[in-house]
């Protein structure tokens, strides 16, 4: 549910994987297909540079399966508090 609410507020904001569809109550959330970041990719990934923007912070956990590749860009796929 958090992804749905945050995605609605951050529609097309860099770094967030958008929610395309969801059911009430957060039972189902549909996002574009991404390739989840591997542990090896995550070791080279600069977490702070993606999540810490001057105007906003992406609320994503500091772990590989919170991020993926969408159209050649790294995006948060598991975000929320």
C-alpha positions in Angstrom: 0.0 0.0 0.0 2.9 2.4 0.7 4.3 1.9 -2.8 0.9 2.9 -4.2 0.5 6.0 -2.1 4.1 7.1 -2.6 4.0 6.4 -6.3 0.8 8.5 -6.7 2.7 11.5 -5.0 5.9 11.0 -6.9 4.5 10.1 -10.3 7.5 10.0 -12.8 10.0 11.1 -10.2 13.5 9.8 -10.9 14.5 6.8 -8.7 11.0 5.4 -8.0 9.5 2.5 -9.9 6.0 3.6 -10.7 2.9 1.7 -9.6 0.7 0.9 -12.7 -2.2 -0.7 -10.9 -3.2 -1.7 -7.4 -6.1 -3.2 -5.6 -7.6 -1.6 -2.5 -5.9 -2.5 0.7 -2.6 -3.1 -1.0 -3.4 -6.8 -1.7 -1.9 -6.4 -5.2 0.5 -3.9 -6.6 1.6 -4.0 -10.3 4.8 -2.3 -11.3 6.7 -2.4 -14.6 8.9 -5.5 -14.9 12.4 -4.8 -13.6 15.5 -6.9 -13.1 16.3 -7.0 -9.4 19.8 -5.9 -8.6 22.2 -8.7 -7.9 24.4 -8.7 -4.8 27.5 -8.1 -6.9 25.8 -5.1 -8.6 24.7 -3.8 -5.2 28.2 -3.9 -3.8 29.2 -1.4 -6.5 26.0 0.7 -6.1 26.1 4.1 -4.4 22.9 3.8 -2.3 23.1 7.4 -0.9 23.5 9.0 -4.3 20.1 7.5 -5.4 18.0 7.9 -2.3 19.3 11.2 -1.1 18.1 14.0 -3.4 18.1 17.7 -2.5 14.3 17.9 -2.7 13.3 14.4 -1.5 14.6 11.1 0.0 13.6 7.7 -1.3 12.5 5.6 1.7 14.1 2.4 0.6 16.0 -0.1 2.7 19.8 -0.4 2.1 19.7 -3.9 0.5 20.0 -5.3 -3.0 16.4 -6.5 -3.4 15.0 -3.0 -2.8 16.4 -1.9 -6.2 16.2 -2.9 -9.8 16.9 -1.9 -13.3 14.1 -0.3 -15.4 15.0 0.9 -18.9 18.7 1.0 -18.0 18.2 3.1 -14.8 18.3 2.0 -11.2 15.0 2.5 -9.4 13.6 1.7 -5.9 11.1 -1.2 -6.1 10.5 -1.7 -2.4 9.9 1.7 -0.9 8.0 3.0 2.1 8.5 3.2 5.8 
